[in-house]
Amino acid sequence: MAKCEHCGNDYDKTFEIKRDGKPHVFDSFECAIHAMAPECDRCGGKIIGHGVEAGKTIFCCAHCARESGETGLRDRG
């Protein structure tokens, strides 16, 4: 069994995600998202979809981008 690197649960069904060649072990997608998903630069929400980017800034949606002054981004309608 392996321990989840986020919550420490010792679990027989952990899984591994690699980022930049480094393995990370989790016991649930919830822990993986909490530990690895980027955060919206405006609201701080975890971005579990594609998100939107303006330069090096990432937002969870076009609304957050607009609220931050970005005008060239929009959600698909």
C-alpha positions in Angstrom: 0.0 0.0 0.0 1.1 3.6 -0.6 0.3 6.8 1.3 -1.5 9.7 -0.3 0.8 12.7 -0.4 -2.0 15.1 0.3 -4.0 13.5 3.1 -1.6 10.8 4.3 -4.2 8.0 3.9 -2.5 4.6 3.6 -4.7 3.0 0.9 -4.5 -0.1 -1.4 -5.9 1.8 -4.4 -3.6 4.8 -4.7 -2.7 6.0 -8.1 0.3 8.0 -9.5 0.3 11.2 -11.5 3.5 12.5 -13.0 4.3 16.2 -13.4 7.6 17.2 -15.0 8.8 13.6 -14.6 8.2 13.5 -10.8 5.6 11.0 -9.5 2.9 12.1 -7.1 0.7 9.5 -5.3 -2.9 10.1 -4.3 -5.8 8.1 -2.9 -8.5 10.1 -4.7 -9.1 12.6 -7.4 -10.2 15.0 -4.8 -6.7 15.0 -3.2 -5.0 15.1 -6.6 -7.0 18.2 -7.5 -6.4 19.9 -4.2 -2.7 19.3 -4.4 -2.0 19.8 -8.2 -4.7 21.9 -9.9 -3.8 25.5 -10.6 -5.8 28.2 -8.9 -7.7 31.0 -10.6 -5.8 34.3 -10.2 -9.0 36.1 -9.4 -11.2 33.9 -7.2 -8.7 31.2 -6.1 -10.9 28.4 -7.3 -9.2 25.2 -8.4 -9.1 24.9 -12.2 -10.1 21.4 -13.1 -11.0 22.1 -16.7 -9.1 24.0 -19.4 -9.5 27.4 -17.8 -8.5 30.5 -19.8 -5.2 32.2 -20.0 -4.1 35.8 -20.6 -0.4 35.9 -20.9 1.0 34.1 -17.8 -2.3 34.6 -15.9 -4.8 31.8 -15.6 -8.4 32.1 -14.7 -11.2 29.5 -14.2 -13.5 31.3 -16.6 -13.8 34.3 -18.9 -16.0 36.1 -16.2 -13.0 36.1 -13.8 -10.7 37.3 -16.6 -13.1 40.2 -17.4 -13.4 41.1 -13.7 -9.6 41.3 -13.7 -9.6 43.7 -16.7 -9.0 41.2 -19.5 -11.2 42.0 -22.5 -10.2 39.5 -25.2 -11.4 36.3 -23.6 -14.9 34.8 -23.6 -16.6 31.6 -22.6 -18.0 29.4 -25.3 -21.7 30.1 -25.6 
